[in-house]
Amino acid sequence: MYELLIENNFTESESAEIAVLLKSSRKAYKKNEIIIRFTKETDELGIIKSGRAYLISINGDGQKAIIDCFERGDSFCGENYPADGLNACYIIAKSSCTVEFVSYSRLRSRAGELRSAGKLFDFLLGRSVRRNFIHTEILSQRSIRLKLLCYFEYLKGRQKSTQITLPMTYSDLADYIAADRSALMREVKNLSSEGVITADGKRITLNGAAGKNQQ
């Protein structure tokens, strides 16, 4: 955990204090292994140290939705997600993953002892809020085209390039933006034929804003 904190602008003394107080444990997971199923007793707060993981929800019709995507430095907390019913969630590793776990109840009860408590909560929970805002913005678009273009613009900013690499398969992307995979692939083909993007597998080149506001 110390390394993750240093990477995210915590000082050495802050990082050491937090690591000692929270006493994190580390666990490795294989691709497609379930990291955690949330229950009412779930107390873990996890931080991805390496790899990639998804937060998955499956509704009563068996339809899968990717609610969130986690990469290095991203965190998840059991208290934030449904523990039962049709929308119960679980987290699955989409590559080999290493996760640091801390007790959320311990964090809450001992946070007052930390000089950098506010900074720590922003690191752990603020990033989650920002990811969820972006996902909500994507889902709020009124067509698959606009959802795709909104997502591509997000990746453009994150990867700092007009040549982006999709961090997930097209099937997973369909689950992430709540679209039918066949319809999504047709729209990718349409965007390519119109010159809005150039698609080469998971590599996408954004050729301009043309078509961005089309339905």
C-alpha positions as protocol buffer text, in pm:
chain_id: "A"
residue {
  index: 1
  type: MET
  ca { x: 0 y: 0 z: 0 }
}
residue {
  index: 2
  type: TYR
  ca { x: 293 y: 230 z: 73 }
}
residue {
  index: 3
  type: GLU
  ca { x: 394 y: 236 z: -295 }
}
residue {
  index: 4
  type: LEU
  ca { x: 42 y: 325 z: -412 }
}
residue {
  index: 5
  type: LEU
  ca { x: 24 y: 615 z: -169 }
}
residue {
  index: 6
  type: ILE
  ca { x: 362 y: 751 z: -278 }
}
residue {
  index: 7
  type: GLU
  ca { x: 248 y: 737 z: -642 }
}
residue {
  index: 8
  type: ASN
  ca { x: -60 y: 942 z: -551 }
}
residue {
  index: 9
  type: ASN
  ca { x: 119 y: 1239 z: -394 }
}
residue {
  index: 10
  type: PHE
  ca { x: 134 y: 1126 z: -33 }
}
residue {
  index: 11
  type: THR
  ca { x: 458 y: 1208 z: 146 }
}
residue {
  index: 12
  type: GLU
  ca { x: 679 y: 932 z: 279 }
}
residue {
  index: 13
  type: SER
  ca { x: 577 y: 1009 z: 638 }
}
residue {
  index: 14
  type: GLU
  ca { x: 205 y: 1016 z: 548 }
}
residue {
  index: 15
  type: SER
  ca { x: 235 y: 688 z: 356 }
}
residue {
  index: 16
  type: ALA
  ca { x: 420 y: 516 z: 639 }
}
residue {
  index: 17
  type: GLU
  ca { x: 168 y: 636 z: 899 }
}
residue {
  index: 18
  type: ILE
  ca { x: -129 y: 513 z: 692 }
}
residue {
  index: 19
  type: ALA
  ca { x: 32 y: 177 z: 612 }
}
residue {
  index: 20
  type: VAL
  ca { x: 107 y: 110 z: 979 }
}
residue {
  index: 21
  type: LEU
  ca { x: -239 y: 212 z: 1099 }
}
residue {
  index: 22
  type: LEU
  ca { x: -446 y: 29 z: 838 }
}
residue {
  index: 23
  type: LYS
  ca { x: -241 y: -292 z: 826 }
}
residue {
  index: 24
  type: SER
  ca { x: -335 y: -393 z: 474 }
}
residue {
  index: 25
  type: SER
  ca { x: -317 y: -750 z: 347 }
}
residue {
  index: 26
  type: ARG
  ca { x: -239 y: -850 z: -10 }
}
residue {
  index: 27
  type: LYS
  ca { x: -392 y: -1120 z: -227 }
}
residue {
  index: 28
  type: ALA
  ca { x: -331 y: -1229 z: -586 }
}
residue {
  index: 29
  type: TYR
  ca { x: -602 y: -1343 z: -828 }
}
residue {
  index: 30
  type: LYS
  ca { x: -599 y: -1518 z: -1163 }
}
residue {
  index: 31
  type: LYS
  ca { x: -786 y: -1390 z: -1469 }
}
residue {
  index: 32
  type: ASN
  ca { x: -1164 y: -1448 z: -1436 }
}
residue {
  index: 33
  type: GLU
  ca { x: -1134 y: -1535 z: -1067 }
}
residue {
  index: 34
  type: ILE
  ca { x: -1395 y: -1372 z: -846 }
}
residue {
  index: 35
  type: ILE
  ca { x: -1227 y: -1127 z: -610 }
}
residue {
  index: 36
  type: ILE
  ca { x: -1525 y: -1066 z: -384 }
}
residue {
  index: 37
  type: ARG
  ca { x: -1899 y: -1127 z: -362 }
}
residue {
  index: 38
  type: PHE
  ca { x: -2064 y: -859 z: -154 }
}
residue {
  index: 39
  type: THR
  ca { x: -2271 y: -957 z: 148 }
}
residue {
  index: 40
  type: LYS
  ca { x: -2422 y: -755 z: 432 }
}
residue {
  index: 41
  type: GLU
  ca { x: -2117 y: -848 z: 640 }
}
residue {
  index: 42
  type: THR
  ca { x: -1859 y: -736 z: 383 }
}
residue {
  index: 43
  type: ASP
  ca { x: -1614 y: -504 z: 556 }
}
residue {
  index: 44
  type: GLU
  ca { x: -1326 y: -502 z: 308 }
}
residue {
  index: 45
  type: LEU
  ca { x: -1204 y: -200 z: 120 }
}
residue {
  index: 46
  type: GLY
  ca { x: -987 y: -313 z: -170 }
}
residue {
  index: 47
  type: ILE
  ca { x: -728 y: -122 z: -371 }
}
residue {
  index: 48
  type: ILE
  ca { x: -604 y: -259 z: -703 }
}
residue {
  index: 49
  type: LYS
  ca { x: -226 y: -283 z: -691 }
}
residue {
  index: 50
  type: SER
  ca { x: -187 y: -440 z: -1035 }
}
residue {
  index: 51
  type: GLY
  ca { x: -413 y: -569 z: -1312 }
}
residue {
  index: 52
  type: ARG
  ca { x: -770 y: -489 z: -1403 }
}
residue {
  index: 53
  type: ALA
  ca { x: -1106 y: -585 z: -1251 }
}
residue {
  index: 54
  type: TYR
  ca { x: -1477 y: -525 z: -1316 }
}
residue {
  index: 55
  type: LEU
  ca { x: -1771 y: -465 z: -1087 }
}
residue {
  index: 56
  type: ILE
  ca { x: -2049 y: -685 z: -1228 }
}
residue {
  index: 57
  type: SER
  ca { x: -2424 y: -687 z: -1174 }
}
residue {
  index: 58
  type: ILE
  ca { x: -2664 y: -944 z: -1323 }
}
residue {
  index: 59
  type: ASN
  ca { x: -3036 y: -869 z: -1335 }
}
residue {
  index: 60
  type: GLY
  ca { x: -3332 y: -1105 z: -1308 }
}
residue {
  index: 61
  type: ASP
  ca { x: -3325 y: -1176 z: -1683 }
}
residue {
  index: 62
  type: GLY
  ca { x: -2963 y: -1286 z: -1663 }
}
residue {
  index: 63
  type: GLN
  ca { x: -2832 y: -973 z: -1836 }
}
residue {
  index: 64
  type: LYS
  ca { x: -2485 y: -873 z: -1726 }
}
residue {
  index: 65
  type: ALA
  ca { x: -2383 y: -512 z: -1672 }
}
residue {
  index: 66
  type: ILE
  ca { x: -2035 y: -379 z: -1605 }
}
residue {
  index: 67
  type: ILE
  ca { x: -2094 y: -114 z: -1340 }
}
residue {
  index: 68
  type: ASP
  ca { x: -1734 y: -6 z: -1287 }
}
residue {
  index: 69
  type: CYS
  ca { x: -1382 y: -81 z: -1408 }
}
residue {
  index: 70
  type: PHE
  ca { x: -1083 y: -84 z: -1175 }
}
residue {
  index: 71
  type: GLU
  ca { x: -716 y: -34 z: -1256 }
}
residue {
  index: 72
  type: ARG
  ca { x: -406 y: 30 z: -1047 }
}
residue {
  index: 73
  type: GLY
  ca { x: -484 y: 268 z: -762 }
}
residue {
  index: 74
  type: ASP
  ca { x: -864 y: 235 z: -791 }
}
residue {
  index: 75
  type: SER
  ca { x: -1056 y: 120 z: -484 }
}
residue {
  index: 76
  type: PHE
  ca { x: -1386 y: -52 z: -404 }
}
residue {
  index: 77
  type: CYS
  ca { x: -1575 y: -77 z: -78 }
}
residue {
  index: 78
  type: GLY
  ca { x: -1833 y: -339 z: 22 }
}
residue {
  index: 79
  type: GLU
  ca { x: -2065 y: -87 z: 184 }
}
residue {
  index: 80
  type: ASN
  ca { x: -2117 y: 92 z: -148 }
}
residue {
  index: 81
  type: TYR
  ca { x: -2284 y: -195 z: -338 }
}
residue {
  index: 82
  type: PRO
  ca { x: -2603 y: -405 z: -306 }
}
residue {
  index: 83
  type: ALA
  ca { x: -2547 y: -724 z: -108 }
}
residue {
  index: 84
  type: ASP
  ca { x: -2861 y: -912 z: -209 }
}
residue {
  index: 85
  type: GLY
  ca { x: -3159 y: -904 z: -444 }
}
residue {
  index: 86
  type: LEU
  ca { x: -3153 y: -890 z: -822 }
}
residue {
  index: 87
  type: ASN
  ca { x: -2879 y: -629 z: -838 }
}
residue {
  index: 88
  type: ALA
  ca { x: -2630 y: -801 z: -607 }
}
residue {
  index: 89
  type: CYS
  ca { x: -2276 y: -731 z: -724 }
}
residue {
  index: 90
  type: TYR
  ca { x: -1942 y: -903 z: -739 }
}
residue {
  index: 91
  type: ILE
  ca { x: -1594 y: -809 z: -856 }
}
residue {
  index: 92
  type: ILE
  ca { x: -1405 y: -1027 z: -1101 }
}
residue {
  index: 93
  type: ALA
  ca { x: -1044 y: -1011 z: -1217 }
}
residue {
  index: 94
  type: LYS
  ca { x: -1018 y: -943 z: -1591 }
}
residue {
  index: 95
  type: SER
  ca { x: -643 y: -1003 z: -1584 }
}
residue {
  index: 96
  type: SER
  ca { x: -404 y: -1133 z: -1323 }
}
residue {
  index: 97
  type: CYS
  ca { x: -468 y: -901 z: -1028 }
}
residue {
  index: 98
  type: THR
  ca { x: -311 y: -810 z: -699 }
}
residue {
  index: 99
  type: VAL
  ca { x: -537 y: -640 z: -446 }
}
residue {
  index: 100
  type: GLU
  ca { x: -455 y: -469 z: -116 }
}
residue {
  index: 101
  type: PHE
  ca { x: -733 y: -510 z: 143 }
}
residue {
  index: 102
  type: VAL
  ca { x: -799 y: -301 z: 454 }
}
residue {
  index: 103
  type: SER
  ca { x: -1084 y: -315 z: 704 }
}
residue {
  index: 104
  type: TYR
  ca { x: -1329 y: -35 z: 626 }
}
residue {
  index: 105
  type: SER
  ca { x: -1460 y: -31 z: 983 }
}
residue {
  index: 106
  type: ARG
  ca { x: -1101 y: 8 z: 1106 }
}
residue {
  index: 107
  type: LEU
  ca { x: -1045 y: 292 z: 861 }
}
residue {
  index: 108
  type: ARG
  ca { x: -1355 y: 475 z: 982 }
}
residue {
  index: 109
  type: SER
  ca { x: -1280 y: 426 z: 1351 }
}
residue {
  index: 110
  type: ARG
  ca { x: -911 y: 517 z: 1328 }
}
residue {
  index: 111
  type: ALA
  ca { x: -919 y: 789 z: 1060 }
}
residue {
  index: 112
  type: GLY
  ca { x: -914 y: 1063 z: 1324 }
}
residue {
  index: 113
  type: GLU
  ca { x: -565 y: 955 z: 1418 }
}
residue {
  index: 114
  type: LEU
  ca { x: -431 y: 1034 z: 1071 }
}
residue {
  index: 115
  type: ARG
  ca { x: -299 y: 1377 z: 982 }
}
residue {
  index: 116
  type: SER
  ca { x: -387 y: 1314 z: 618 }
}
residue {
  index: 117
  type: ALA
  ca { x: -734 y: 1162 z: 669 }
}
residue {
  index: 118
  type: GLY
  ca { x: -909 y: 1394 z: 421 }
}
residue {
  index: 119
  type: LYS
  ca { x: -645 y: 1330 z: 157 }
}
residue {
  index: 120
  type: LEU
  ca { x: -676 y: 955 z: 212 }
}
residue {
  index: 121
  type: PHE
  ca { x: -1056 y: 952 z: 174 }
}
residue {
  index: 122
  type: ASP
  ca { x: -1028 y: 1157 z: -146 }
}
residue {
  index: 123
  type: PHE
  ca { x: -779 y: 902 z: -281 }
}
residue {
  index: 124
  type: LEU
  ca { x: -993 y: 603 z: -183 }
}
residue {
  index: 125
  type: LEU
  ca { x: -1344 y: 733 z: -251 }
}
residue {
  index: 126
  type: GLY
  ca { x: -1301 y: 1047 z: -462 }
}
residue {
  index: 127
  type: ARG
  ca { x: -1161 y: 853 z: -756 }
}
residue {
  index: 128
  type: SER
  ca { x: -1463 y: 622 z: -741 }
}
residue {
  index: 129
  type: VAL
  ca { x: -1701 y: 918 z: -748 }
}
residue {
  index: 130
  type: ARG
  ca { x: -1524 y: 1062 z: -1052 }
}
residue {
  index: 131
  type: ARG
  ca { x: -1532 y: 728 z: -1238 }
}
residue {
  index: 132
  type: ASN
  ca { x: -1902 y: 688 z: -1164 }
}
residue {
  index: 133
  type: PHE
  ca { x: -1974 y: 1041 z: -1287 }
}
residue {
  index: 134
  type: ILE
  ca { x: -1801 y: 967 z: -1617 }
}
residue {
  index: 135
  type: HIS
  ca { x: -1988 y: 636 z: -1656 }
}
residue {
  index: 136
  type: THR
  ca { x: -2320 y: 809 z: -1584 }
}
residue {
  index: 137
  type: GLU
  ca { x: -2241 y: 1072 z: -1846 }
}
residue {
  index: 138
  type: ILE
  ca { x: -2172 y: 799 z: -2102 }
}
residue {
  index: 139
  type: LEU
  ca { x: -2491 y: 608 z: -2018 }
}
residue {
  index: 140
  type: SER
  ca { x: -2698 y: 927 z: -2038 }
}
residue {
  index: 141
  type: GLN
  ca { x: -2622 y: 968 z: -2409 }
}
residue {
  index: 142
  type: ARG
  ca { x: -2925 y: 894 z: -2623 }
}
residue {
  index: 143
  type: SER
  ca { x: -2775 y: 668 z: -2886 }
}
residue {
  index: 144
  type: ILE
  ca { x: -2504 y: 407 z: -2915 }
}
residue {
  index: 145
  type: ARG
  ca { x: -2311 y: 644 z: -3140 }
}
residue {
  index: 146
  type: LEU
  ca { x: -2309 y: 917 z: -2880 }
}
residue {
  index: 147
  type: LYS
  ca { x: -2221 y: 671 z: -2604 }
}
residue {
  index: 148
  type: LEU
  ca { x: -1923 y: 549 z: -2805 }
}
residue {
  index: 149
  type: LEU
  ca { x: -1803 y: 897 z: -2891 }
}
residue {
  index: 150
  type: CYS
  ca { x: -1839 y: 1009 z: -2531 }
}
residue {
  index: 151
  type: TYR
  ca { x: -1636 y: 709 z: -2416 }
}
residue {
  index: 152
  type: PHE
  ca { x: -1371 y: 766 z: -2683 }
}
residue {
  index: 153
  type: GLU
  ca { x: -1337 y: 1129 z: -2572 }
}
residue {
  index: 154
  type: TYR
  ca { x: -1291 y: 1011 z: -2213 }
}
residue {
  index: 155
  type: LEU
  ca { x: -1013 y: 772 z: -2323 }
}
residue {
  index: 156
  type: LYS
  ca { x: -857 y: 1047 z: -2531 }
}
residue {
  index: 157
  type: GLY
  ca { x: -823 y: 1260 z: -2219 }
}
residue {
  index: 158
  type: ARG
  ca { x: -701 y: 971 z: -2005 }
}
residue {
  index: 159
  type: GLN
  ca { x: -448 y: 841 z: -2259 }
}
residue {
  index: 160
  type: LYS
  ca { x: -358 y: 1193 z: -2374 }
}
residue {
  index: 161
  type: SER
  ca { x: -372 y: 1099 z: -2741 }
}
residue {
  index: 162
  type: THR
  ca { x: -613 y: 1088 z: -3035 }
}
residue {
  index: 163
  type: GLN
  ca { x: -485 y: 734 z: -3093 }
}
residue {
  index: 164
  type: ILE
  ca { x: -645 y: 536 z: -2815 }
}
residue {
  index: 165
  type: THR
  ca { x: -644 y: 173 z: -2711 }
}
residue {
  index: 166
  type: LEU
  ca { x: -964 y: 24 z: -2576 }
}
residue {
  index: 167
  type: PRO
  ca { x: -893 y: -122 z: -2230 }
}
residue {
  index: 168
  type: MET
  ca { x: -1163 y: -387 z: -2277 }
}
residue {
  index: 169
  type: THR
  ca { x: -1308 y: -614 z: -2544 }
}
residue {
  index: 170
  type: TYR
  ca { x: -1600 y: -496 z: -2756 }
}
residue {
  index: 171
  type: SER
  ca { x: -1824 y: -745 z: -2577 }
}
residue {
  index: 172
  type: ASP
  ca { x: -1727 y: -592 z: -2242 }
}
residue {
  index: 173
  type: LEU
  ca { x: -1768 y: -243 z: -2386 }
}
residue {
  index: 174
  type: ALA
  ca { x: -2124 y: -332 z: -2487 }
}
residue {
  index: 175
  type: ASP
  ca { x: -2195 y: -439 z: -2129 }
}
residue {
  index: 176
  type: TYR
  ca { x: -2031 y: -121 z: -1999 }
}
residue {
  index: 177
  type: ILE
  ca { x: -2241 y: 118 z: -2211 }
}
residue {
  index: 178
  type: ALA
  ca { x: -2561 y: -93 z: -2192 }
}
residue {
  index: 179
  type: ALA
  ca { x: -2578 y: -173 z: -2564 }
}
residue {
  index: 180
  type: ASP
  ca { x: -2630 y: -480 z: -2778 }
}
residue {
  index: 181
  type: ARG
  ca { x: -2292 y: -601 z: -2904 }
}
residue {
  index: 182
  type: SER
  ca { x: -2408 y: -644 z: -3266 }
}
residue {
  index: 183
  type: ALA
  ca { x: -2554 y: -292 z: -3268 }
}
residue {
  index: 184
  type: LEU
  ca { x: -2234 y: -157 z: -3114 }
}
residue {
  index: 185
  type: MET
  ca { x: -2019 y: -320 z: -3381 }
}
residue {
  index: 186
  type: ARG
  ca { x: -2245 y: -181 z: -3656 }
}
residue {
  index: 187
  type: GLU
  ca { x: -2200 y: 167 z: -3512 }
}
residue {
  index: 188
  type: VAL
  ca { x: -1821 y: 127 z: -3494 }
}
residue {
  index: 189
  type: LYS
  ca { x: -1832 y: 24 z: -3862 }
}
residue {
  index: 190
  type: ASN
  ca { x: -2051 y: 327 z: -3946 }
}
residue {
  index: 191
  type: LEU
  ca { x: -1817 y: 566 z: -3765 }
}
residue {
  index: 192
  type: SER
  ca { x: -1523 y: 415 z: -3952 }
}
residue {
  index: 193
  type: SER
  ca { x: -1689 y: 436 z: -4294 }
}
residue {
  index: 194
  type: GLU
  ca { x: -1782 y: 800 z: -4228 }
}
residue {
  index: 195
  type: GLY
  ca { x: -1421 y: 881 z: -4138 }
}
residue {
  index: 196
  type: VAL
  ca { x: -1504 y: 987 z: -3783 }
}
residue {
  index: 197
  type: ILE
  ca { x: -1271 y: 718 z: -3650 }
}
residue {
  index: 198
  type: THR
  ca { x: -1023 y: 468 z: -3785 }
}
residue {
  index: 199
  type: ALA
  ca { x: -1063 y: 133 z: -3612 }
}
residue {
  index: 200
  type: ASP
  ca { x: -798 y: -137 z: -3610 }
}
residue {
  index: 201
  type: GLY
  ca { x: -916 y: -394 z: -3357 }
}
residue {
  index: 202
  type: LYS
  ca { x: -896 y: -230 z: -3017 }
}
residue {
  index: 203
  type: ARG
  ca { x: -688 y: 57 z: -3154 }
}
residue {
  index: 204
  type: ILE
  ca { x: -899 y: 360 z: -3239 }
}
residue {
  index: 205
  type: THR
  ca { x: -783 y: 681 z: -3404 }
}
residue {
  index: 206
  type: LEU
  ca { x: -1012 y: 980 z: -3352 }
}
residue {
  index: 207
  type: ASN
  ca { x: -1016 y: 1177 z: -3675 }
}
residue {
  index: 208
  type: GLY
  ca { x: -1218 y: 1475 z: -3552 }
}
residue {
  index: 209
  type: ALA
  ca { x: -1546 y: 1584 z: -3396 }
}
residue {
  index: 210
  type: ALA
  ca { x: -1752 y: 1511 z: -3708 }
}
residue {
  index: 211
  type: GLY
  ca { x: -2065 y: 1326 z: -3623 }
}
residue {
  index: 212
  type: LYS
  ca { x: -2029 y: 1383 z: -3248 }
}
residue {
  index: 213
  type: ASN
  ca { x: -2363 y: 1550 z: -3215 }
}
residue {
  index: 214
  type: GLN
  ca { x: -2549 y: 1325 z: -3457 }
}
residue {
  index: 215
  type: GLN
  ca { x: -2810 y: 1087 z: -3321 }
}
